[in-house]
Amino acid sequence: MTNESVHRLVLGDVEVIRVVEWQGPFVPVSGLLAQTAGEVWKDNEDWLAPDHWEPDTDRTVVALQSWVLRSGGRTVLVDTGVGKGRERPGSPRFHHWQGDLLGRLAKAGIRPQDVDVVVNTHLHVDHVGGNTVEADGEWVPAFANAQYLIPSADDFHFGPEGAYGDGSQADGRLIYEDSIAPVHRAGQAVRWDGFHRIDEHLTLESAPGHTPGSSVLRLASGGDRAVFVGDLLHSPVQIIRPCCNSNACLDPEQAVASRLRVLQRAADQRELLVPAHFAGDAGAVEVRRGGDGFTLGPWATPPGS
């Protein structure tokens, strides 16, 4: 398992670049996926450890990462991480986090001005922090030429109209004011709902439950398919136990319904499943139907690995 790395895949006519800022042991299973019984981890230790679970401490292993898609002559950035130097007193792990998304993108040959579209799959703390950077004491968009695609339902829920999520995130007001509001003020925010086409290969679809506006990004090019699912799944355990939600799912019943729907299509159409936080060297995996549920297929393999 590598850290702070860049991996590339080609799917049809789309180049997919995985940009990892950090990965490693995170919180105990009970702090992230409390609905999953301990037995499921132990019974699957042979493939969960060490990339997705640390048995000795019972901690989940996750990645903080973004995905870059080069499609139709444009550069699309999917989620922007925690950010750098943010005030997050209610989230000690992310308080003053020193993320380096721009540095990681530079290693992949991507300058801020090269990004044409930023997709926020949802508006949680670890998905929007890199939307902005500090300049002369103010937060401004990090990608000056980009259109930021923001789910309308999340923009309402986590914004002032929804009283900054009504406490669903400890630092809700801070997150919105330093990572979302500046994008609106710059005129770069595009709110969407239900379905949004980015180009001939890429479409956004609502998949609510984790948050009201949680979304997935679908890629279809040639015979290749992929679905970038954000936080619909936090661990591959949820492929074999799809009715288990993360502790952060705001509407558990709806989250399960969205997860099942996306997994069913991924299995039936051979879509590569690309979650936001899967660790390991691949970060993405195919899904198969197995019995009454799902099993894991092959992991994505970067060229030359």
VOTORMI-731948 format. One line per 10 residues: number of its first residue (from 1); their letters; for each residue x, y, z of C-alpha. Coordinates in Angstrom, 2 decimals, padded with zeros to 5 digits, always signed. Layout:
BEGIN
NUM) a) X,Y,Z ~ ...
END
This chain:
BEGIN
1) mtnesvhrlv) +000.00,+000.00,+000.00 ~ +001.53,+003.29,-001.10 ~ +000.92,+006.75,+000.34 ~ +000.82,+010.22,-001.21 ~ +000.77,+008.70,-004.66 ~ -000.57,+009.16,-008.17 ~ -001.98,+006.29,-010.25 ~ -003.41,+006.41,-013.78 ~ -005.96,+004.30,-015.62 ~ -007.44,+004.68,-019.09
11) lgdvevirvv) -011.12,+003.85,-019.54 ~ -012.18,+004.22,-023.13 ~ -011.23,+007.75,-024.16 ~ -011.00,+008.99,-020.57 ~ -007.82,+009.11,-018.50 ~ -008.47,+008.54,-014.80 ~ -005.88,+009.80,-012.31 ~ -006.02,+008.82,-008.66 ~ -004.41,+011.45,-006.42 ~ -003.82,+010.18,-002.87
21) ewqgpfvpvs) -003.07,+012.78,-000.20 ~ -002.95,+010.36,+002.72 ~ -003.94,+006.85,+003.67 ~ -003.57,+004.73,+006.75 ~ -005.33,+003.54,+009.91 ~ -008.19,+005.89,+010.75 ~ -010.82,+005.31,+013.44 ~ -012.05,+002.09,+015.06 ~ -014.70,+000.15,+013.17 ~ -017.24,+001.28,+015.78
31) gllaqtagev) -016.46,+004.91,+014.97 ~ -017.11,+004.59,+011.25 ~ -019.16,+001.47,+010.52 ~ -020.82,+000.57,+013.80 ~ -023.52,-001.47,+012.05 ~ -021.01,-004.03,+010.80 ~ -020.60,-006.97,+013.16 ~ -017.10,-007.85,+014.27 ~ -017.44,-011.30,+012.74 ~ -017.63,-009.99,+009.19
41) wkdnedwlap) -014.23,-008.34,+009.60 ~ -012.65,-011.42,+011.17 ~ -014.18,-013.78,+008.60 ~ -012.73,-011.68,+005.78 ~ -009.41,-010.73,+007.36 ~ -007.45,-012.47,+004.60 ~ -008.37,-009.72,+002.11 ~ -009.39,-006.83,+004.38 ~ -006.00,-006.65,+006.12 ~ -003.84,-004.69,+005.83
51) dhwepdtdrt) -005.29,-002.37,+003.15 ~ -008.75,-001.86,+004.67 ~ -008.54,-002.99,+008.29 ~ -005.93,-003.16,+011.03 ~ -006.89,-006.24,+013.09 ~ -004.63,-005.55,+016.07 ~ -006.29,-002.18,+016.77 ~ -009.64,-002.86,+015.05 ~ -009.19,+000.36,+013.10 ~ -010.45,+000.96,+009.61
61) vvalqswvlr) -007.85,+001.86,+007.00 ~ -008.93,+004.60,+004.60 ~ -007.58,+007.01,+002.02 ~ -008.06,+010.74,+001.57 ~ -007.93,+011.16,-002.17 ~ -009.30,+012.91,-005.23 ~ -009.88,+011.66,-008.74 ~ -009.05,+013.56,-011.92 ~ -010.73,+012.72,-015.22 ~ -009.40,+013.96,-018.54
71) sggrtvlvdt) -012.43,+013.76,-020.77 ~ -013.37,+015.47,-024.03 ~ -010.45,+017.88,-023.80 ~ -011.38,+019.02,-020.30 ~ -010.03,+018.25,-016.83 ~ -012.58,+017.24,-014.20 ~ -011.63,+017.06,-010.51 ~ -013.81,+014.86,-008.29 ~ -013.81,+015.99,-004.63 ~ -011.12,+018.15,-003.07
81) gvgkgrerpg) -010.31,+016.67,+000.35 ~ -009.98,+018.36,+003.73 ~ -007.99,+021.40,+002.61 ~ -005.12,+023.14,+004.31 ~ -005.10,+025.05,+007.59 ~ -008.85,+025.01,+008.18 ~ -010.49,+025.85,+011.49 ~ -012.28,+022.62,+012.42 ~ -012.45,+022.64,+016.23 ~ -015.36,+020.20,+016.23
91) sprfhhwqgd) -013.40,+017.70,+014.13 ~ -010.04,+017.33,+015.92 ~ -008.63,+014.97,+013.30 ~ -009.10,+017.61,+010.60 ~ -008.42,+020.73,+012.67 ~ -005.59,+022.64,+010.96 ~ -005.07,+019.65,+008.65 ~ -002.15,+020.36,+006.33 ~ -003.47,+018.88,+003.12 ~ -001.54,+019.41,-000.08
101) llgrlakagi) -003.99,+018.77,-002.91 ~ -002.38,+021.34,-005.18 ~ +001.04,+019.79,-004.62 ~ -000.29,+016.31,-005.41 ~ -002.02,+017.62,-008.54 ~ +001.25,+019.26,-009.61 ~ +002.97,+015.86,-009.37 ~ +000.33,+014.58,-011.78 ~ +001.07,+017.46,-014.14 ~ -002.10,+019.39,-013.34
111) rpqdvdvvvn) -001.99,+023.11,-012.55 ~ -004.91,+024.88,-010.80 ~ -005.72,+026.81,-013.97 ~ -005.98,+023.55,-015.91 ~ -009.06,+022.35,-013.99 ~ -012.27,+023.01,-015.91 ~ -014.82,+021.31,-013.65 ~ -014.87,+020.54,-009.92 ~ -017.38,+017.94,-008.77 ~ -018.33,+017.85,-005.09
121) thlhvdhvgg) -020.10,+014.50,-004.69 ~ -021.48,+015.89,-001.41 ~ -020.61,+018.65,+001.03 ~ -018.90,+016.86,+003.91 ~ -015.77,+018.23,+005.53 ~ -013.34,+015.89,+003.73 ~ -014.76,+016.47,+000.25 ~ -014.84,+020.25,-000.14 ~ -011.89,+021.72,+001.79 ~ -009.69,+022.03,-001.26
131) ntveadgewv) -012.34,+024.01,-003.14 ~ -010.69,+027.21,-001.96 ~ -007.35,+028.65,-000.94 ~ -006.47,+031.63,+001.23 ~ -005.40,+034.82,-000.53 ~ -004.85,+038.13,+001.28 ~ -006.75,+036.87,+004.30 ~ -009.78,+035.68,+002.33 ~ -010.91,+032.35,+000.95 ~ -011.12,+032.29,-002.85
141) pafanaqyli) -011.71,+029.47,-005.37 ~ -008.58,+027.35,-005.82 ~ -009.45,+026.69,-009.46 ~ -010.10,+030.05,-011.06 ~ -011.23,+028.68,-014.42 ~ -013.46,+025.92,-013.08 ~ -017.17,+025.44,-012.87 ~ -018.02,+023.90,-009.47 ~ -020.90,+021.40,-009.63 ~ -022.69,+021.35,-006.27
151) psaddfhfgp) -025.75,+019.20,-005.45 ~ -028.66,+021.54,-004.79 ~ -030.05,+019.50,-001.89 ~ -026.70,+019.61,-000.07 ~ -026.19,+023.29,-000.83 ~ -029.53,+024.00,+000.81 ~ -029.05,+021.61,+003.75 ~ -025.51,+022.67,+004.64 ~ -025.94,+026.34,+003.78 ~ -027.57,+029.20,+005.69
161) egaygdgsqa) -031.02,+028.28,+004.35 ~ -030.73,+024.94,+006.11 ~ -029.05,+026.45,+009.17 ~ -025.70,+024.90,+008.13 ~ -026.92,+021.34,+008.42 ~ -028.63,+021.83,+011.76 ~ -025.61,+020.40,+013.55 ~ -025.12,+017.33,+011.33 ~ -021.48,+018.41,+011.01 ~ -019.78,+019.84,+014.07
171) dgrliyedsi) -018.16,+022.59,+012.00 ~ -020.99,+023.03,+009.50 ~ -020.97,+026.82,+009.39 ~ -017.18,+027.00,+009.08 ~ -017.13,+024.40,+006.29 ~ -019.75,+026.19,+004.25 ~ -018.35,+029.67,+004.77 ~ -014.73,+028.84,+003.87 ~ -015.27,+026.17,+001.20 ~ -018.65,+026.76,-000.50
181) apvhragqav) -019.73,+030.37,-000.03 ~ -016.58,+031.80,-001.72 ~ -017.35,+029.73,-004.83 ~ -020.85,+031.22,-004.94 ~ -019.50,+034.74,-004.49 ~ -017.09,+034.19,-007.39 ~ -019.97,+033.13,-009.65 ~ -018.41,+029.71,-010.26 ~ -021.01,+027.53,-008.51 ~ -023.58,+025.56,-010.50
191) rwdgfhride) -026.29,+023.89,-008.46 ~ -027.87,+020.81,-009.97 ~ -030.49,+018.26,-008.97 ~ -031.41,+014.78,-010.15 ~ -029.25,+014.45,-013.27 ~ -026.53,+016.54,-014.87 ~ -024.52,+015.80,-018.01 ~ -020.93,+017.02,-017.98 ~ -019.97,+015.74,-021.42 ~ -020.54,+012.76,-023.71
201) hltlesapgh) -018.72,+010.43,-021.28 ~ -019.61,+011.81,-017.82 ~ -022.94,+012.25,-016.02 ~ -023.94,+013.05,-012.46 ~ -026.88,+011.37,-010.74 ~ -028.42,+011.90,-007.32 ~ -027.91,+009.07,-004.81 ~ -029.24,+010.54,-001.57 ~ -029.07,+009.13,+001.93 ~ -025.55,+009.71,+003.15
211) tpgssvlrla) -026.46,+013.38,+002.74 ~ -029.59,+014.83,+001.09 ~ -027.64,+015.63,-002.08 ~ -025.15,+012.77,-002.23 ~ -024.36,+011.94,-005.84 ~ -022.48,+009.55,-008.09 ~ -020.52,+010.32,-011.23 ~ -020.89,+007.81,-014.05 ~ -018.29,+007.28,-016.77 ~ -019.15,+005.51,-020.01
221) sggdravfvg) -016.63,+005.50,-022.86 ~ -016.31,+002.81,-025.49 ~ -016.90,-000.46,-023.70 ~ -015.62,+000.79,-020.34 ~ -017.80,+001.84,-017.42 ~ -017.09,+003.28,-013.98 ~ -019.07,+004.89,-011.19 ~ -017.48,+007.31,-008.71 ~ -019.64,+006.90,-005.62 ~ -018.26,+009.36,-003.06
231) dllhspvqii) -019.23,+008.17,+000.41 ~ -021.92,+005.72,-000.67 ~ -019.38,+003.19,+000.59 ~ -016.51,+003.79,+003.00 ~ -015.15,+000.25,+003.07 ~ -015.33,-002.81,+000.80 ~ -017.10,-004.52,+003.70 ~ -020.18,-002.62,+002.53 ~ -020.09,-004.49,-000.79 ~ -020.72,-007.78,+001.00
241) rpccnsnacl) -022.88,-006.10,+003.67 ~ -024.66,-003.34,+001.70 ~ -027.32,-002.75,+004.34 ~ -024.67,-001.48,+006.76 ~ -024.37,+002.30,+006.76 ~ -021.57,+004.51,+007.96 ~ -022.17,+006.42,+011.17 ~ -022.39,+009.64,+009.12 ~ -025.38,+008.66,+006.96 ~ -028.12,+011.21,+007.64
251) dpeqavasrl) -030.99,+009.11,+006.22 ~ -030.03,+005.46,+006.84 ~ -032.95,+003.89,+004.97 ~ -032.41,+006.04,+001.90 ~ -028.65,+005.43,+002.04 ~ -029.20,+001.67,+001.89 ~ -031.59,+002.04,-001.04 ~ -029.09,+004.17,-002.98 ~ -026.23,+001.79,-002.19 ~ -028.16,-001.27,-003.35
261) rvlqraadqr) -029.26,+000.45,-006.55 ~ -025.73,+001.53,-007.43 ~ -024.20,-001.87,-006.59 ~ -026.83,-003.69,-008.65 ~ -026.08,-001.58,-011.70 ~ -022.32,-001.81,-011.16 ~ -022.54,-005.60,-011.07 ~ -024.89,-005.89,-014.04 ~ -023.06,-003.42,-016.28 ~ -019.51,-004.22,-015.17
271) ellvpahfag) -018.94,-000.71,-013.87 ~ -015.71,-000.18,-011.99 ~ -016.70,+000.94,-008.47 ~ -014.66,+003.98,-007.40 ~ -015.40,+005.12,-003.81 ~ -013.86,+008.16,-002.18 ~ -012.02,+006.40,+000.63 ~ -010.97,+002.89,-000.42 ~ -007.29,+002.49,+000.44 ~ -004.71,+000.11,-000.97
281) dagavevrrg) -002.85,+000.34,-004.24 ~ -005.96,+000.28,-006.43 ~ -008.71,+002.25,-004.69 ~ -011.32,+000.86,-007.10 ~ -012.84,-002.57,-007.63 ~ -015.32,-004.42,-009.80 ~ -018.48,-005.85,-008.24 ~ -020.09,-009.21,-008.94 ~ -023.39,-010.74,-007.93 ~ -022.96,-013.63,-005.51
291) gdgftlgpwa) -025.82,-015.62,-004.00 ~ -028.39,-013.13,-002.73 ~ -025.87,-010.28,-002.59 ~ -022.59,-009.08,-003.99 ~ -018.96,-010.10,-004.00 ~ -015.75,-008.36,-004.99 ~ -014.37,-008.80,-008.48 ~ -010.90,-007.74,-009.66 ~ -009.27,-004.63,-008.25 ~ -008.25,-001.93,-010.71
301) tppgs) -004.65,-002.30,-011.81 ~ -002.73,+000.77,-012.97 ~ -000.67,+000.24,-016.12 ~ +002.82,-001.02,-015.38 ~ +002.03,-002.16,-011.84
END
